[in-house]
Amino acid sequence: MLAYRAGRPIYVREFLADVERVGAVLGSGAHVLNVCADRYRFTVGFAAALLARKMTLLPPTPTPEVIAHLQRLAPDACCLTDEDECDIELPRVRFPEGGADTSGAGSTAVPGVEAGQPAAWVFTSGSTGTPVPHPKSFGRILECMRVAALRLSLRAGVSYAIVATVPPQHMYGFETSVLLPLAHGAALTAERPFYPADICAALAAVPRPRILVSTPLHLRALLAADVRVPEVELLVSATAPLSPELAREAEQRLATRLLEIYGSTETGSIAVRHTTESPEWHLWPAVTLEQRSGGTWAKGGHIEQPTRLCDVIEITGGDRFLLHGREADLVNIAGKRSSLAYLNHQLNSIPGVLDGAFFHGDSRAGEAAVSRVGACVVAPGLDAAAIAADLRRRIDPVFLPRPLLLVASLPRTPTGKLPEEALRALAASQHKPAPG
Amino acid sequence: MSDNVSPLRQPAGSAEVAALTRELADLIVAALNLEIPASEIGPDQALYGEGLGLDSIDILEIALVVSKQYGVQLRADSEDNERIFASLRHLAEYVNAHRTK
């Protein structure tokens, strides 16, 4: 059993036939932007690319700006899509549907892939305004998920069904909803449920034992909704830390364990914690943390190269640490990460914008409510709507500034620096929330 | 799906829909902490994208409000989903037709 779609099991034979069919239409380029929304089709596309020694590209939201950048990095890239309409400006390959092969013919011999073979590029938003690619080898991401299976205490030989609310193109979703099933022999589910009722339906459609892979955003909605959640064996959350209260509520309501995963796009998953038992994170066995030059670096194990983590970390013991929030420049909105530097670069690249700066919004009251970013902009000839429309072409809409304030000038120091307090004070003086 | 849940066949509900449209505008502005007053959200303005500028995080928040206030569980796999969020009026029509409280 490799996957479920709408409750129907998909076996290895059918998967391999699908992989072969997709491999035949991928063309000669060495890079594939895989935007398939259906997780099974995404996985087929990924495997087909892997076998043809093509690199799967996993950028953050494919805005026109990001696509233009991708094209410079990988001029031969094509876009594999399972939608009829796709406005991504790359040569398009429509995912070829085939009938379910129930004849029993076809091979079940799984083709081999070298562990060192590059499999994917994931991207982080660099500080210079261009997304930075990070190559991932197939062997390392698979190894990372073998360790994840141990750390999540998955039982060997048990075929779990994994339902996930996160997209397969996001590093956490790619790992836990595509590669963890492959590494552990669990079944993935094609659907990506969104609303609480969708999550319940997706869980109910697959047999137990089930794992729900989700985020604080979706879990909070699930708990707040008046729905009966089918039994799950394990809840997994990542992208932002959960509060102990929400974790406890989730465990009680769903009568199960909730484990949180910590990681980053560059490193993949590196630690896990059982939030209701301890705030401490437990590192993967071969991964180590090192603190130097004001930052925390992760290395070893599946990590391709020592990587500076963008979080404030306190090492509490050999393989344990505490998380004390993000570093000032990092922006994390509902699991989508960027940096103020990147957003500022994009804002200041808009014709007509003379100066502009993003700032962190205040966390709103309430459990896990999403905190947005705001921006002050100096652009005498433009209005806020025009700036927002241009930004929409450049950055993920979750980073669109709320509020977007037009100002006469930014409170820069004589040396050109922009103290965050001065910027926030300016924003507060300009910003008049709607009455009532 | 039976005919009696199609909002288009319930002309008698138009007054309720109009009232619900205003009510939803208030709820949405409060839940999302929006910059604009509820009265400035046009009933036919797009909620997503270029219109009101909402994204999927906001939509999930609205789904919660609608679930708590009216007992309506939204489903992404229903064909209506895209239509429901096409405008405030569409959302109001859907809620009016499916509300359990």
Boltz contact constraints between the chains, C-beta under 6 A:
constraints:
  - contact:
      token1: [A, 194]
      token2: [B, 76]
      max_distance: 6.0
  - contact:
      token1: [A, 195]
      token2: [B, 63]
      max_distance: 6.0
  - contact:
      token1: [A, 195]
      token2: [B, 74]
      max_distance: 6.0
  - contact:
      token1: [A, 195]
      token2: [B, 76]
      max_distance: 6.0
  - contact:
      token1: [A, 197]
      token2: [B, 73]
      max_distance: 6.0
  - contact:
      token1: [A, 197]
      token2: [B, 75]
      max_distance: 6.0
  - contact:
      token1: [A, 198]
      token2: [B, 75]
      max_distance: 6.0
  - contact:
      token1: [A, 198]
      token2: [B, 76]
      max_distance: 6.0
  - contact:
      token1: [A, 221]
      token2: [B, 60]
      max_distance: 6.0
  - contact:
      token1: [A, 221]
      token2: [B, 64]
      max_distance: 6.0
  - contact:
      token1: [A, 224]
      token2: [B, 64]
      max_distance: 6.0
  - contact:
      token1: [A, 225]
      token2: [B, 67]
      max_distance: 6.0
  - contact:
      token1: [A, 334]
      token2: [B, 57]
      max_distance: 6.0
  - contact:
      token1: [A, 370]
      token2: [B, 57]
      max_distance: 6.0
  - contact:
      token1: [A, 397]
      token2: [B, 55]
      max_distance: 6.0
  - contact:
      token1: [A, 398]
      token2: [B, 55]
      max_distance: 6.0
  - contact:
      token1: [A, 403]
      token2: [B, 35]
      max_distance: 6.0
  - contact:
      token1: [A, 434]
      token2: [B, 35]
      max_distance: 6.0
  - contact:
      token1: [A, 434]
      token2: [B, 36]
      max_distance: 6.0
  - contact:
      token1: [A, 434]
      token2: [B, 37]
      max_distance: 6.0
